[in-house]
Amino acid sequence: MSRYAPPLARLIKELARFPGIGEKTAARLANFILHESAEDARRLAESILEVKEKIRLCRVCFNLSEGDVCPVCSDPDRDGTVICVVEDPDALIALEESGTYRGLYHVLHGVLSPLDGVGPEKIRVRELIERVRGGAVKEVILATNPSVQGEATAVFLMRSLAEKTVRVSRIATGVPVGGDLKYADRMTLAKALEGRRVM
Amino acid sequence: MGVRTHLRTEAIVLRRTDHGESDWIVTLFTRDFGKIKGIAKGARRSRRRFANTLDDFCCLNLIFSQRGRGSLVFLESSDIVEHFGEIRLCVEKTALASYLVELLDAFTPEGKPNRELYETLRGFLILLNAGAPMGNLARFYEIRLLAACGYDPALDRCARCGTTMASAPSLVFHAAEGGVLCPACLPAGPPGLPLSQGAAKTLLLAKRLPIPRLVSLSLTPQTARETEEILGVFVNHLLGRELLSLQVLRQIRQFSIDTSRKNK
């Protein structure tokens, strides 16, 4: 039987369902909420409900959006001829924060992962092919992570788009800015040499 | 506080999952200690200690230590032996490599050393990376893995009475019986799967040949179909399920067929 009072035990149980949160961390968070003002706790509860009620997927790029179409897709200043394909909304945000990309996105919501049973039907591949088939797109940039699954997904997309009249490119991999060559691993250095450019 | 002993071995990554904000839980099959599961602290944030080695089916030199009595070991550091770059450039090869590691993971318990299994997995990843025919590799790997794990199906003698079947014109395979059955032992229930002598002999040969020489062994379209069917049914019977990577491999092939049909 839980040593906590039932309402507190219930909150701990709910918080412990979150990824990376164990029972001890959940108890610490629950105690923090308990000692907050009623107004702060209400704001937290309302923001959770608001997220569930208002956030949906953009019907064009499948980014998280408050409206039918996300702010990126509805921005007239963005270049609609280039689509950057990312694994998830967090990757999209990271690219947006770089401030250098002015095209549109396509969020796959996952990558091909045979060991997890994730095949092409479980991610937004068909939707990407349909967007490209629309005709306005001239370039697709594949920006999935350089992991085994990310590479497999990129290769698969490249093949699926091969018969379309679009340029398909892959983001560069190699030595990070500010890095040190003597600490780089073999695979990173090989990729860096392979992807070198003329200056 | 007890002193932690650092252990060194060569290993292949079977699976990696996120743990908390910055750690990975990694399942590896090692050359000297069998299957182990370990935590790589901080590996998601700092790649320096593990330097891109803890990716699916990478072969690496590993240093790890045991903490207490739990089964989770502590991964200290690793450096790459082989990352099988050609497999990563082909989605079907990636799915098949995933099948090889998933099959081994499903058939092995933790902490039981099996050097033969380790060399089998490594040898087949090398062949796959070098471009050997994928269908043949999958069948030859299945038969060798089953034999190394103690589930060797009877293909040249009756699984029930032991009568030699080497001269029988055709064979009938029964997964529940663990191999082919002679006419006298055939059960009254559902019929088994047909297996030609050619297919059975190729599988028996695939068990004996050194792994690098398997590229010279081929299956005809008919024997490929038969061996895929009997080994697929036998593996599913033993595990009680179909492996996920095999389902994904089929989906990838079907998707590619659908897409190219639509483009025409």
Interface residues (C-beta under 8 A of the other chain):
Chain A: P19 G20 L112 S113 P114 L115 D116 G117 V118 G119 P120 E121 V125 I129 S147 V148 Q149 E151 A152 T153 V155 F156 R159 S160 E163 K164 Y183 D185 R186 M187 T188 A190
Chain B: R15 D18 H19 G20 E21 R47 R48 A51 N52 T53 D55 D56 F57 D79 I80 H83 G85 R88 L89 C90 V91 T94 A95 S98 Y99 V101 E102 L244 S245 Q247 V248 L249 Q251 I252 F255 S256 T259 S260 N263
